[in-house]
Amino acid sequence: MPVTIRSRLLLLVLAVLLPGMLGFGWLIISTYAAEREAHERYLRDTARALSMLVDGELSRRATIAHVLSQSPELDGPAPPEPQRRLAFEQQARRAMQGLGGWVELRAPGRVLLSTRLPQGSSSEAPGPAELSPTALMQPLQTAAVGAASQEVTEPYGAWVEPVRRGGELLYNLVVTVRPSELQRIVQTQGNPGWIGSVVDNAGRVVARQPGGSAYTGRIAGADVRAHMAASREGSFHSVSLDGVPTVGYFSTSPLGWSYVSAMPREAFAGRLPAEVVRLVAGALALLALAVAGATWVARRIEHPIRTLKAAAQALQAGRPVQSGGTGMVECDEVAAALAAAGRSMAGAQHELEHNVTHAVERTRLVEQRAAQSQRVEALGRLTGGVAHEFNNMLGIISNSMHLMLRHPAAAELQGPLGATQRAVDKGGQLTQHLLRVSGRRPGVRMQTLPLARYLPEVQELLRSVLGRRIEIQVQVAPNVQPVRVDASELDLALVNLALNAHDAMPSGGELRLCASNATPNDMEGLPQLAPGDYVLLTVSDDGIGMDSDLAEQAFEPFFTTKPVGQGSGLGLSQVYGFATQAGGTAHLASTPGLGTTVSLLLPVAGDGDDARPLPPAAMAAPVSIDAAAVLLVEDDAALGDMTAALLKAHGARVMRAANADAALRLLDAGAGIDIVLSDIVMPGPLDGIGLARRLRELRPELPVVLISGFTNRPMAEGEFTVLRKPCAPAELLAALQTALAVARSARPGR
C-alpha cells in the first residue's frame, strides 16, 4: 500500500522505538495483573478462613443444642414439672458459660424457659405456634429485652434443635448467637478501607467491618444475594451498602451463613509503582522527540512532491498547469510533462462532459421508470394476496350466516343477519375493486356493463382515492345503453383519472362523471372509430388545467408534468389504451385555471354479446347433494370448517384435505368420493387447477368444482366450474348440484 514520505520516516522511528514501548507496555500490564491476582487471592483466602470461624461459632451452638436435647430432665411428661425445669435450666446455663446468647425451651405457642431471664424465673412467654420438625439455623431475628416500660429489641441468630421422645416432637431447643460475638471475627480483617461482613441465610447483614451494629439487619445487595443463591462461594462485582463500587469474594459455611470480604474497585485495579511511571514518562518523551525530528525532515522533502500533486489536481480539474521550479530536477521534468498533457486534454474535455451529462440523464430516466414498474408490480402482488385472505374471511362469515338462518330461532335475527349479508356483499365488491385496480387480472374479459348501475358502485372506490376534500358527482342519462368493455380495465382507467384530478386540485374541488349516448357531433373528427353506436363517458375536474401543447402529449407513455419521482407517466396512456382496446377512443380537453375533461367513447353492447351456449350436459336438472360424498380441499382451516358445516347441514358427507397431495392420498386409499370442491391457491407443488387436471386423468367421471378469491393466477373457466370468493351458499350449493347432475347424466346408460 503506498504511503507518504512523512509516514515512511515515522514508521522508521516507530520500528526503532516500538519494541521498547511494547516492553514498557508488557511491564505495565504484568504489574497490574500481578496486583489484581494478589488481591483476588487475598480476598478468597480471607473469605474462606473467616467463613470457617463463623461456621465454628455456629457449630458450637448446634452441638450444645444437640447435647441438651438428649438431657434426661426432658424425658418426663410435657411440660416438665418445676423441679426438672430448674435442673435443665442449670445444665443450659453451664453449657453457655463463656458464650454470648442464651438457651430457650419452646413448646407449641409458648417459651417454657429462657436463660436470658433470671435463674428460676417461672414465667412463660408466648412463642411460635408450631415447632420445627428439623434442626436448622434460623436467619437473624429480634427479641425484646428489658422491662415492659423500657423494652428494646436485640438482634440474634438461633440454632433450632427438635426434641423428640418416643418418636413424638415435644419441644424445640433454641441456642442463640449475638451479632457482637461474630463482630469480633469480622474485626480480625484489619485492612483499612476493606469490607468484611457476616451474612445470614436470608441475605441480612449480621456483623460488618466497618460500621458494626449500624448495618446489622440490613439486606445485602440483590446482585450479591443472587451470587450466593447460585453457588457456595465465588467472586462478584457490586456496590456496597454505603455506595462504594467493590470487588469481593464470599464463602458460605455448611450451616448456611456466609462471610463476604470485599475491597474498593479502585484499589482492586492496583496502582503503578513510581519507577514504572518514570520509565513510561521517559519513553514517551523520547518518542515525541523522534517523531518531531522525522516530521521536520519529511516537510523538507514533501514540498516538491506537493507541487507535483497540485499540478496533477489542476490537470484533473481542467485548469491550466503551471510548471514552476520545485528545487528538484526530476520533479521539474514531471511538472512540464503534466502541463503539456493538460493542454492536449483541454480541447476534448468539453465534448466529453456534454456526452456524459446526456448519458447520465437518460440512465436516470430509465432507472426511475424501472423502479416505478417494480413498485406497481409489487403493489399488485400485495393487493391480490390481501384480497385472497379477505375473501376467505368473507366466506367464513357468509357460510356461518347461512347456517344460522337454518336454525329454528333465526326468525328473531332476520334484521342482524340481513345486515350481515349486505356487509358480506359489500366486502366482496370491495375485494373485486382491489383486484381490478391491482392490474394483475389475466387477459381481457369483455362483458356487458350497464353504466347506470356501475358508476354509482365505483363512486365509493373513487372516494377512497380522492379523500374528503373532493366531491364526486355522478350523472347518468336515463336512456344510456350498456357498453361492452373489460370492467377491471375500466376501474383502473377511472382510478388513474381520479388520481390525476386529485393532484390537480390540491385545495379540494369537484370531480364529475357523466354518461350519455354519443351523438354524431361527439364522434365528429374521429375517423378511427368503426361505424356503430357509442356511449360518451366524461370525467371532469375544476383543477389547474394545462395548456394545449401539454394536452396534445398527455396520452403519450411516460409523459408527465409531475416532479421526478412523483409520477410514472403511465396513467393516461392506460386510459387511452383501454378505450382503444375496447373498440373506442379517448380525447382530452383542458383550459389552464378552469380544469380538465377526459372523454371516453365506448362501444354499445350488442344483444347477444353475453350469450354463451351451454353444453348439453349442463342442461341436466340439478340434483340434491343429500348423502353425496364431498371431498373438500381447503388449506384455510377456519374457512374449511364452516364450508364443511354448510355442506353437512344439507345432508352431504364431507371428507377434508388441506392440500392436493392429501386429496390424492385419500383417493388412492379407495375413499368413495362423489364430487370434489377445491380451493385454487394452496401450498405445495399442485394448486387447485393442477389437482383438477390430475383427477381428470385419473378419474374422468369425477366432477370437480373450483373456488378462489385470488385472481392474479390463470383461471380455468373453460375447463372446470370456477366460483369466486366470497361465494354465496346458494350459489355454491347450486354449482355442486349442477356438477353432480352433469356427471350422472354423462355416465353410460343414463
KAJO-V42754 format. One record per residue. N is the residue number from 1. RES is the residue in one letter. SS is DSSP state (hx for helix, st for strand, lp for the rest). NEAR is the number of other C-alpha atoms within 8 Angstrom. Layout:
n:N res:RES ss:SS near:NEAR
n:N res:RES ss:SS near:NEAR
This chain:
n:1 res:M ss:lp near:2
n:2 res:P ss:lp near:3
n:3 res:V ss:lp near:6
n:4 res:T ss:lp near:6
n:5 res:I ss:hx near:9
n:6 res:R ss:hx near:11
n:7 res:S ss:hx near:8
n:8 res:R ss:hx near:9
n:9 res:L ss:hx near:11
n:10 res:L ss:hx near:11
n:11 res:L ss:hx near:8
n:12 res:L ss:hx near:8
n:13 res:V ss:hx near:11
n:14 res:L ss:hx near:8
n:15 res:A ss:hx near:8
n:16 res:V ss:hx near:7
n:17 res:L ss:hx near:9
n:18 res:L ss:hx near:8
n:19 res:P ss:hx near:8
n:20 res:G ss:hx near:7
n:21 res:M ss:hx near:9
n:22 res:L ss:hx near:8
n:23 res:G ss:hx near:8
n:24 res:F ss:hx near:10
n:25 res:G ss:hx near:8
n:26 res:W ss:hx near:8
n:27 res:L ss:hx near:8
n:28 res:I ss:hx near:10
n:29 res:I ss:hx near:8
n:30 res:S ss:hx near:8
n:31 res:T ss:hx near:9
n:32 res:Y ss:hx near:12
n:33 res:A ss:hx near:8
n:34 res:A ss:hx near:8
n:35 res:E ss:hx near:11
n:36 res:R ss:hx near:11
n:37 res:E ss:hx near:8
n:38 res:A ss:hx near:8
n:39 res:H ss:hx near:9
n:40 res:E ss:hx near:10
n:41 res:R ss:hx near:8
n:42 res:Y ss:hx near:8
n:43 res:L ss:hx near:12
n:44 res:R ss:hx near:12
n:45 res:D ss:hx near:8
n:46 res:T ss:hx near:10
n:47 res:A ss:hx near:14
n:48 res:R ss:hx near:11
n:49 res:A ss:hx near:8
n:50 res:L ss:hx near:11
n:51 res:S ss:hx near:13
n:52 res:M ss:hx near:9
n:53 res:L ss:hx near:9
n:54 res:V ss:hx near:15
n:55 res:D ss:hx near:12
n:56 res:G ss:hx near:8
n:57 res:E ss:hx near:9
n:58 res:L ss:hx near:11
n:59 res:S ss:hx near:9
n:60 res:R ss:hx near:8
n:61 res:R ss:hx near:12
n:62 res:A ss:hx near:12
n:63 res:T ss:hx near:8
n:64 res:I ss:hx near:11
n:65 res:A ss:hx near:14
n:66 res:H ss:hx near:9
n:67 res:V ss:hx near:8
n:68 res:L ss:hx near:10
n:69 res:S ss:hx near:11
n:70 res:Q ss:lp near:8
n:71 res:S ss:lp near:9
n:72 res:P ss:hx near:6
n:73 res:E ss:hx near:10
n:74 res:L ss:hx near:12
n:75 res:D ss:lp near:7
n:76 res:G ss:lp near:7
n:77 res:P ss:lp near:6
n:78 res:A ss:lp near:6
n:79 res:P ss:lp near:6
n:80 res:P ss:lp near:11
n:81 res:E ss:lp near:6
n:82 res:P ss:hx near:7
n:83 res:Q ss:hx near:7
n:84 res:R ss:hx near:10
n:85 res:R ss:hx near:11
n:86 res:L ss:hx near:9
n:87 res:A ss:hx near:9
n:88 res:F ss:hx near:11
n:89 res:E ss:hx near:13
n:90 res:Q ss:hx near:8
n:91 res:Q ss:hx near:9
n:92 res:A ss:hx near:11
n:93 res:R ss:hx near:11
n:94 res:R ss:hx near:7
n:95 res:A ss:hx near:7
n:96 res:M ss:lp near:12
n:97 res:Q ss:lp near:6
n:98 res:G ss:lp near:4
n:99 res:L ss:lp near:5
n:100 res:G ss:lp near:8
n:101 res:G ss:lp near:11
n:102 res:W ss:lp near:12
n:103 res:V ss:st near:14
n:104 res:E ss:st near:12
n:105 res:L ss:st near:12
n:106 res:R ss:st near:15
n:107 res:A ss:st near:13
n:108 res:P ss:lp near:10
n:109 res:G ss:lp near:10
n:110 res:R ss:st near:12
n:111 res:V ss:st near:13
n:112 res:L ss:st near:12
n:113 res:L ss:st near:13
n:114 res:S ss:st near:11
n:115 res:T ss:lp near:12
n:116 res:R ss:lp near:7
n:117 res:L ss:lp near:6
n:118 res:P ss:lp near:6
n:119 res:Q ss:lp near:6
n:120 res:G ss:lp near:6
n:121 res:S ss:lp near:7
n:122 res:S ss:lp near:6
n:123 res:S ss:lp near:6
n:124 res:E ss:lp near:8
n:125 res:A ss:st near:7
n:126 res:P ss:st near:7
n:127 res:G ss:lp near:10
n:128 res:P ss:lp near:8
n:129 res:A ss:lp near:7
n:130 res:E ss:lp near:6
n:131 res:L ss:lp near:12
n:132 res:S ss:lp near:9
n:133 res:P ss:lp near:6
n:134 res:T ss:lp near:7
n:135 res:A ss:lp near:9
n:136 res:L ss:st near:8
n:137 res:M ss:st near:10
n:138 res:Q ss:st near:9
n:139 res:P ss:st near:10
n:140 res:L ss:st near:13
n:141 res:Q ss:st near:7
n:142 res:T ss:st near:8
n:143 res:A ss:st near:8
n:144 res:A ss:st near:8
n:145 res:V ss:st near:8
n:146 res:G ss:lp near:7
n:147 res:A ss:lp near:6
n:148 res:A ss:hx near:5
n:149 res:S ss:hx near:4
n:150 res:Q ss:hx near:6
n:151 res:E ss:lp near:9
n:152 res:V ss:st near:7
n:153 res:T ss:st near:8
n:154 res:E ss:st near:8
n:155 res:P ss:st near:12
n:156 res:Y ss:st near:13
n:157 res:G ss:st near:13
n:158 res:A ss:st near:12
n:159 res:W ss:st near:15
n:160 res:V ss:st near:16
n:161 res:E ss:st near:15
n:162 res:P ss:st near:15
n:163 res:V ss:st near:11
n:164 res:R ss:st near:9
n:165 res:R ss:st near:8
n:166 res:G ss:lp near:4
n:167 res:G ss:lp near:5
n:168 res:E ss:st near:6
n:169 res:L ss:st near:10
n:170 res:L ss:st near:10
n:171 res:Y ss:st near:12
n:172 res:N ss:st near:13
n:173 res:L ss:st near:15
n:174 res:V ss:st near:13
n:175 res:V ss:st near:15
n:176 res:T ss:st near:12
n:177 res:V ss:st near:13
n:178 res:R ss:lp near:11
n:179 res:P ss:hx near:13
n:180 res:S ss:hx near:8
n:181 res:E ss:hx near:9
n:182 res:L ss:hx near:13
n:183 res:Q ss:hx near:12
n:184 res:R ss:hx near:8
n:185 res:I ss:hx near:11
n:186 res:V ss:hx near:14
n:187 res:Q ss:lp near:9
n:188 res:T ss:lp near:6
n:189 res:Q ss:lp near:9
n:190 res:G ss:lp near:5
n:191 res:N ss:lp near:5
n:192 res:P ss:lp near:4
n:193 res:G ss:lp near:6
n:194 res:W ss:lp near:10
n:195 res:I ss:st near:11
n:196 res:G ss:st near:14
n:197 res:S ss:st near:13
n:198 res:V ss:st near:15
n:199 res:V ss:st near:15
n:200 res:D ss:lp near:13
n:201 res:N ss:lp near:10
n:202 res:A ss:lp near:7
n:203 res:G ss:lp near:9
n:204 res:R ss:st near:14
n:205 res:V ss:st near:15
n:206 res:V ss:st near:14
n:207 res:A ss:st near:16
n:208 res:R ss:st near:16
n:209 res:Q ss:st near:13
n:210 res:P ss:lp near:6
n:211 res:G ss:lp near:7
n:212 res:G ss:hx near:10
n:213 res:S ss:hx near:9
n:214 res:A ss:hx near:5
n:215 res:Y ss:hx near:11
n:216 res:T ss:lp near:13
n:217 res:G ss:lp near:9
n:218 res:R ss:lp near:7
n:219 res:I ss:st near:7
n:220 res:A ss:lp near:11
n:221 res:G ss:lp near:10
n:222 res:A ss:hx near:6
n:223 res:D ss:hx near:7
n:224 res:V ss:hx near:10
n:225 res:R ss:hx near:10
n:226 res:A ss:hx near:8
n:227 res:H ss:hx near:10
n:228 res:M ss:hx near:11
n:229 res:A ss:hx near:7
n:230 res:A ss:hx near:6
n:231 res:S ss:lp near:7
n:232 res:R ss:lp near:9
n:233 res:E ss:st near:9
n:234 res:G ss:st near:9
n:235 res:S ss:st near:9
n:236 res:F ss:st near:9
n:237 res:H ss:st near:8
n:238 res:S ss:st near:11
n:239 res:V ss:st near:10
n:240 res:S ss:lp near:9
n:241 res:L ss:lp near:7
n:242 res:D ss:lp near:5
n:243 res:G ss:lp near:6
n:244 res:V ss:lp near:8
n:245 res:P ss:st near:11
n:246 res:T ss:st near:13
n:247 res:V ss:st near:13
n:248 res:G ss:st near:14
n:249 res:Y ss:st near:15
n:250 res:F ss:st near:15
n:251 res:S ss:st near:13
n:252 res:T ss:st near:13
n:253 res:S ss:lp near:12
n:254 res:P ss:lp near:6
n:255 res:L ss:lp near:10
n:256 res:G ss:lp near:9
n:257 res:W ss:lp near:13
n:258 res:S ss:st near:14
n:259 res:Y ss:st near:16
n:260 res:V ss:st near:14
n:261 res:S ss:st near:15
n:262 res:A ss:st near:12
n:263 res:M ss:st near:12
n:264 res:P ss:st near:12
n:265 res:R ss:hx near:9
n:266 res:E ss:hx near:8
n:267 res:A ss:hx near:8
n:268 res:F ss:hx near:11
n:269 res:A ss:hx near:9
n:270 res:G ss:lp near:9
n:271 res:R ss:lp near:6
n:272 res:L ss:lp near:9
n:273 res:P ss:lp near:6
n:274 res:A ss:hx near:6
n:275 res:E ss:hx near:6
n:276 res:V ss:hx near:9
n:277 res:V ss:hx near:9
n:278 res:R ss:hx near:8
n:279 res:L ss:hx near:9
n:280 res:V ss:hx near:9
n:281 res:A ss:hx near:8
n:282 res:G ss:hx near:8
n:283 res:A ss:hx near:9
n:284 res:L ss:hx near:8
n:285 res:A ss:hx near:8
n:286 res:L ss:hx near:8
n:287 res:L ss:hx near:9
n:288 res:A ss:hx near:8
n:289 res:L ss:hx near:8
n:290 res:A ss:hx near:9
n:291 res:V ss:hx near:10
n:292 res:A ss:hx near:8
n:293 res:G ss:hx near:8
n:294 res:A ss:hx near:12
n:295 res:T ss:hx near:11
n:296 res:W ss:hx near:8
n:297 res:V ss:hx near:8
n:298 res:A ss:hx near:11
n:299 res:R ss:hx near:9
n:300 res:R ss:hx near:7
n:301 res:I ss:hx near:9
n:302 res:E ss:hx near:10
n:303 res:H ss:hx near:9
n:304 res:P ss:hx near:11
n:305 res:I ss:hx near:9
n:306 res:R ss:hx near:8
n:307 res:T ss:hx near:9
n:308 res:L ss:hx near:11
n:309 res:K ss:hx near:8
n:310 res:A ss:hx near:8
n:311 res:A ss:hx near:14
n:312 res:A ss:hx near:10
n:313 res:Q ss:hx near:8
n:314 res:A ss:hx near:11
n:315 res:L ss:hx near:14
n:316 res:Q ss:hx near:7
n:317 res:A ss:hx near:6
n:318 res:G ss:lp near:10
n:319 res:R ss:lp near:8
n:320 res:P ss:lp near:9
n:321 res:V ss:lp near:11
n:322 res:Q ss:lp near:7
n:323 res:S ss:lp near:10
n:324 res:G ss:lp near:6
n:325 res:G ss:lp near:6
n:326 res:T ss:lp near:10
n:327 res:G ss:lp near:7
n:328 res:M ss:lp near:8
n:329 res:V ss:hx near:7
n:330 res:E ss:hx near:6
n:331 res:C ss:hx near:12
n:332 res:D ss:hx near:13
n:333 res:E ss:hx near:8
n:334 res:V ss:hx near:9
n:335 res:A ss:hx near:13
n:336 res:A ss:hx near:9
n:337 res:A ss:hx near:8
n:338 res:L ss:hx near:13
n:339 res:A ss:hx near:14
n:340 res:A ss:hx near:8
n:341 res:A ss:hx near:9
n:342 res:G ss:hx near:13
n:343 res:R ss:hx near:9
n:344 res:S ss:hx near:8
n:345 res:M ss:hx near:9
n:346 res:A ss:hx near:9
n:347 res:G ss:hx near:8
n:348 res:A ss:hx near:8
n:349 res:Q ss:hx near:9
n:350 res:H ss:hx near:8
n:351 res:E ss:hx near:8
n:352 res:L ss:hx near:8
n:353 res:E ss:hx near:8
n:354 res:H ss:hx near:8
n:355 res:N ss:hx near:8
n:356 res:V ss:hx near:8
n:357 res:T ss:hx near:8
n:358 res:H ss:hx near:8
n:359 res:A ss:hx near:8
n:360 res:V ss:hx near:8
n:361 res:E ss:hx near:8
n:362 res:R ss:hx near:8
n:363 res:T ss:hx near:8
n:364 res:R ss:hx near:8
n:365 res:L ss:hx near:8
n:366 res:V ss:hx near:8
n:367 res:E ss:hx near:8
n:368 res:Q ss:hx near:9
n:369 res:R ss:hx near:10
n:370 res:A ss:hx near:8
n:371 res:A ss:hx near:8
n:372 res:Q ss:hx near:9
n:373 res:S ss:hx near:8
n:374 res:Q ss:hx near:8
n:375 res:R ss:hx near:8
n:376 res:V ss:hx near:8
n:377 res:E ss:hx near:8
n:378 res:A ss:hx near:8
n:379 res:L ss:hx near:9
n:380 res:G ss:hx near:12
n:381 res:R ss:hx near:11
n:382 res:L ss:hx near:8
n:383 res:T ss:hx near:11
n:384 res:G ss:hx near:15
n:385 res:G ss:hx near:9
n:386 res:V ss:hx near:8
n:387 res:A ss:hx near:14
n:388 res:H ss:hx near:11
n:389 res:E ss:hx near:9
n:390 res:F ss:hx near:9
n:391 res:N ss:hx near:13
n:392 res:N ss:hx near:13
n:393 res:M ss:hx near:9
n:394 res:L ss:hx near:13
n:395 res:G ss:hx near:13
n:396 res:I ss:hx near:12
n:397 res:I ss:hx near:9
n:398 res:S ss:hx near:14
n:399 res:N ss:hx near:13
n:400 res:S ss:hx near:10
n:401 res:M ss:hx near:11
n:402 res:H ss:hx near:10
n:403 res:L ss:hx near:11
n:404 res:M ss:hx near:8
n:405 res:L ss:hx near:10
n:406 res:R ss:lp near:7
n:407 res:H ss:lp near:7
n:408 res:P ss:hx near:6
n:409 res:A ss:hx near:6
n:410 res:A ss:hx near:10
n:411 res:A ss:hx near:7
n:412 res:E ss:hx near:6
n:413 res:L ss:hx near:8
n:414 res:Q ss:hx near:8
n:415 res:G ss:hx near:7
n:416 res:P ss:hx near:7
n:417 res:L ss:hx near:10
n:418 res:G ss:hx near:8
n:419 res:A ss:hx near:8
n:420 res:T ss:hx near:9
n:421 res:Q ss:hx near:10
n:422 res:R ss:hx near:8
n:423 res:A ss:hx near:8
n:424 res:V ss:hx near:12
n:425 res:D ss:hx near:8
n:426 res:K ss:hx near:8
n:427 res:G ss:hx near:9
n:428 res:G ss:hx near:12
n:429 res:Q ss:hx near:8
n:430 res:L ss:hx near:9
n:431 res:T ss:hx near:11
n:432 res:Q ss:hx near:9
n:433 res:H ss:hx near:11
n:434 res:L ss:hx near:11
n:435 res:L ss:hx near:16
n:436 res:R ss:hx near:13
n:437 res:V ss:hx near:11
n:438 res:S ss:lp near:12
n:439 res:G ss:lp near:10
n:440 res:R ss:lp near:11
n:441 res:R ss:lp near:11
n:442 res:P ss:lp near:8
n:443 res:G ss:lp near:4
n:444 res:V ss:lp near:5
n:445 res:R ss:lp near:7
n:446 res:M ss:st near:8
n:447 res:Q ss:st near:10
n:448 res:T ss:st near:11
n:449 res:L ss:st near:10
n:450 res:P ss:lp near:9
n:451 res:L ss:hx near:12
n:452 res:A ss:hx near:10
n:453 res:R ss:hx near:7
n:454 res:Y ss:hx near:9
n:455 res:L ss:hx near:10
n:456 res:P ss:hx near:9
n:457 res:E ss:hx near:8
n:458 res:V ss:hx near:9
n:459 res:Q ss:hx near:10
n:460 res:E ss:hx near:8
n:461 res:L ss:hx near:10
n:462 res:L ss:hx near:11
n:463 res:R ss:hx near:10
n:464 res:S ss:hx near:7
n:465 res:V ss:hx near:9
n:466 res:L ss:hx near:11
n:467 res:G ss:lp near:7
n:468 res:R ss:lp near:6
n:469 res:R ss:lp near:8
n:470 res:I ss:st near:12
n:471 res:E ss:st near:9
n:472 res:I ss:st near:10
n:473 res:Q ss:st near:8
n:474 res:V ss:st near:10
n:475 res:Q ss:st near:8
n:476 res:V ss:st near:10
n:477 res:A ss:lp near:10
n:478 res:P ss:lp near:5
n:479 res:N ss:lp near:6
n:480 res:V ss:lp near:12
n:481 res:Q ss:lp near:11
n:482 res:P ss:lp near:10
n:483 res:V ss:st near:14
n:484 res:R ss:st near:14
n:485 res:V ss:st near:14
n:486 res:D ss:st near:11
n:487 res:A ss:hx near:10
n:488 res:S ss:hx near:11
n:489 res:E ss:hx near:12
n:490 res:L ss:hx near:10
n:491 res:D ss:hx near:12
n:492 res:L ss:hx near:11
n:493 res:A ss:hx near:13
n:494 res:L ss:hx near:10
n:495 res:V ss:hx near:11
n:496 res:N ss:hx near:11
n:497 res:L ss:hx near:12
n:498 res:A ss:hx near:12
n:499 res:L ss:hx near:10
n:500 res:N ss:hx near:8
n:501 res:A ss:hx near:11
n:502 res:H ss:hx near:11
n:503 res:D ss:hx near:7
n:504 res:A ss:hx near:9
n:505 res:M ss:lp near:12
n:506 res:P ss:lp near:6
n:507 res:S ss:lp near:5
n:508 res:G ss:lp near:9
n:509 res:G ss:st near:11
n:510 res:E ss:st near:10
n:511 res:L ss:st near:14
n:512 res:R ss:st near:12
n:513 res:L ss:st near:13
n:514 res:C ss:st near:11
n:515 res:A ss:st near:13
n:516 res:S ss:st near:12
n:517 res:N ss:st near:11
n:518 res:A ss:lp near:11
n:519 res:T ss:lp near:6
n:520 res:P ss:lp near:6
n:521 res:N ss:lp near:5
n:522 res:D ss:lp near:7
n:523 res:M ss:lp near:9
n:524 res:E ss:lp near:7
n:525 res:G ss:lp near:4
n:526 res:L ss:lp near:6
n:527 res:P ss:lp near:6
n:528 res:Q ss:lp near:4
n:529 res:L ss:lp near:9
n:530 res:A ss:lp near:6
n:531 res:P ss:lp near:4
n:532 res:G ss:lp near:6
n:533 res:D ss:lp near:7
n:534 res:Y ss:st near:12
n:535 res:V ss:st near:15
n:536 res:L ss:st near:13
n:537 res:L ss:st near:12
n:538 res:T ss:st near:12
n:539 res:V ss:st near:12
n:540 res:S ss:st near:11
n:541 res:D ss:st near:12
n:542 res:D ss:lp near:13
n:543 res:G ss:lp near:12
n:544 res:I ss:lp near:10
n:545 res:G ss:lp near:13
n:546 res:M ss:lp near:12
n:547 res:D ss:lp near:9
n:548 res:S ss:hx near:8
n:549 res:D ss:hx near:6
n:550 res:L ss:hx near:8
n:551 res:A ss:hx near:11
n:552 res:E ss:hx near:7
n:553 res:Q ss:hx near:8
n:554 res:A ss:lp near:11
n:555 res:F ss:lp near:9
n:556 res:E ss:lp near:9
n:557 res:P ss:lp near:8
n:558 res:F ss:lp near:8
n:559 res:F ss:lp near:11
n:560 res:T ss:lp near:8
n:561 res:T ss:lp near:4
n:562 res:K ss:lp near:6
n:563 res:P ss:lp near:6
n:564 res:V ss:lp near:5
n:565 res:G ss:lp near:6
n:566 res:Q ss:lp near:6
n:567 res:G ss:lp near:8
n:568 res:S ss:lp near:11
n:569 res:G ss:lp near:11
n:570 res:L ss:lp near:9
n:571 res:G ss:hx near:10
n:572 res:L ss:hx near:14
n:573 res:S ss:hx near:12
n:574 res:Q ss:hx near:9
n:575 res:V ss:hx near:13
n:576 res:Y ss:hx near:12
n:577 res:G ss:hx near:8
n:578 res:F ss:hx near:11
n:579 res:A ss:hx near:14
n:580 res:T ss:hx near:10
n:581 res:Q ss:hx near:7
n:582 res:A ss:lp near:11
n:583 res:G ss:lp near:10
n:584 res:G ss:lp near:13
n:585 res:T ss:st near:11
n:586 res:A ss:st near:12
n:587 res:H ss:st near:8
n:588 res:L ss:st near:10
n:589 res:A ss:st near:8
n:590 res:S ss:st near:13
n:591 res:T ss:st near:11
n:592 res:P ss:lp near:9
n:593 res:G ss:lp near:9
n:594 res:L ss:lp near:10
n:595 res:G ss:st near:14
n:596 res:T ss:st near:14
n:597 res:T ss:st near:11
n:598 res:V ss:st near:11
n:599 res:S ss:st near:11
n:600 res:L ss:st near:12
n:601 res:L ss:st near:13
n:602 res:L ss:st near:16
n:603 res:P ss:st near:14
n:604 res:V ss:st near:12
n:605 res:A ss:lp near:10
n:606 res:G ss:lp near:6
n:607 res:D ss:lp near:5
n:608 res:G ss:lp near:5
n:609 res:D ss:lp near:8
n:610 res:D ss:lp near:7
n:611 res:A ss:lp near:5
n:612 res:R ss:lp near:4
n:613 res:P ss:lp near:4
n:614 res:L ss:lp near:6
n:615 res:P ss:lp near:6
n:616 res:P ss:hx near:6
n:617 res:A ss:hx near:8
n:618 res:A ss:hx near:8
n:619 res:M ss:hx near:8
n:620 res:A ss:lp near:10
n:621 res:A ss:lp near:6
n:622 res:P ss:lp near:10
n:623 res:V ss:lp near:8
n:624 res:S ss:lp near:5
n:625 res:I ss:lp near:12
n:626 res:D ss:lp near:7
n:627 res:A ss:lp near:7
n:628 res:A ss:lp near:11
n:629 res:A ss:st near:12
n:630 res:V ss:st near:13
n:631 res:L ss:st near:15
n:632 res:L ss:st near:13
n:633 res:V ss:st near:15
n:634 res:E ss:lp near:14
n:635 res:D ss:lp near:11
n:636 res:D ss:lp near:8
n:637 res:A ss:hx near:8
n:638 res:A ss:hx near:7
n:639 res:L ss:hx near:12
n:640 res:G ss:hx near:13
n:641 res:D ss:hx near:8
n:642 res:M ss:hx near:11
n:643 res:T ss:hx near:10
n:644 res:A ss:hx near:10
n:645 res:A ss:hx near:9
n:646 res:L ss:hx near:13
n:647 res:L ss:hx near:11
n:648 res:K ss:hx near:10
n:649 res:A ss:hx near:8
n:650 res:H ss:lp near:8
n:651 res:G ss:lp near:10
n:652 res:A ss:lp near:13
n:653 res:R ss:st near:10
n:654 res:V ss:st near:11
n:655 res:M ss:st near:8
n:656 res:R ss:st near:10
n:657 res:A ss:st near:12
n:658 res:A ss:lp near:11
n:659 res:N ss:lp near:13
n:660 res:A ss:hx near:14
n:661 res:D ss:hx near:8
n:662 res:A ss:hx near:9
n:663 res:A ss:hx near:13
n:664 res:L ss:hx near:8
n:665 res:R ss:hx near:8
n:666 res:L ss:hx near:9
n:667 res:L ss:hx near:10
n:668 res:D ss:hx near:7
n:669 res:A ss:lp near:6
n:670 res:G ss:lp near:6
n:671 res:A ss:lp near:7
n:672 res:G ss:lp near:6
n:673 res:I ss:lp near:11
n:674 res:D ss:lp near:11
n:675 res:I ss:st near:15
n:676 res:V ss:st near:13
n:677 res:L ss:st near:12
n:678 res:S ss:st near:13
n:679 res:D ss:st near:13
n:680 res:I ss:lp near:10
n:681 res:V ss:lp near:8
n:682 res:M ss:lp near:12
n:683 res:P ss:lp near:8
n:684 res:G ss:lp near:8
n:685 res:P ss:lp near:4
n:686 res:L ss:lp near:11
n:687 res:D ss:lp near:14
n:688 res:G ss:hx near:13
n:689 res:I ss:hx near:11
n:690 res:G ss:hx near:8
n:691 res:L ss:hx near:10
n:692 res:A ss:hx near:9
n:693 res:R ss:hx near:8
n:694 res:R ss:hx near:8
n:695 res:L ss:hx near:10
n:696 res:R ss:hx near:10
n:697 res:E ss:hx near:7
n:698 res:L ss:hx near:6
n:699 res:R ss:lp near:7
n:700 res:P ss:lp near:8
n:701 res:E ss:lp near:7
n:702 res:L ss:lp near:12
n:703 res:P ss:st near:11
n:704 res:V ss:st near:12
n:705 res:V ss:st near:15
n:706 res:L ss:st near:14
n:707 res:I ss:st near:12
n:708 res:S ss:st near:13
n:709 res:G ss:lp near:12
n:710 res:F ss:lp near:10
n:711 res:T ss:lp near:12
n:712 res:N ss:lp near:10
n:713 res:R ss:lp near:7
n:714 res:P ss:lp near:6
n:715 res:M ss:lp near:7
n:716 res:A ss:lp near:9
n:717 res:E ss:lp near:7
n:718 res:G ss:lp near:5
n:719 res:E ss:lp near:5
n:720 res:F ss:lp near:9
n:721 res:T ss:st near:12
n:722 res:V ss:st near:11
n:723 res:L ss:st near:10
n:724 res:R ss:st near:8
n:725 res:K ss:lp near:12
n:726 res:P ss:lp near:12
n:727 res:C ss:lp near:10
n:728 res:A ss:lp near:9
n:729 res:P ss:hx near:10
n:730 res:A ss:hx near:6
n:731 res:E ss:hx near:8
n:732 res:L ss:hx near:10
n:733 res:L ss:hx near:9
n:734 res:A ss:hx near:9
n:735 res:A ss:hx near:10
n:736 res:L ss:hx near:11
n:737 res:Q ss:hx near:12
n:738 res:T ss:hx near:13
n:739 res:A ss:hx near:14
n:740 res:L ss:hx near:14
n:741 res:A ss:hx near:12
n:742 res:V ss:hx near:12
n:743 res:A ss:hx near:11
n:744 res:R ss:hx near:8
n:745 res:S ss:hx near:9
n:746 res:A ss:lp near:8
n:747 res:R ss:lp near:8
n:748 res:P ss:lp near:4
n:749 res:G ss:lp near:3
n:750 res:R ss:lp near:6
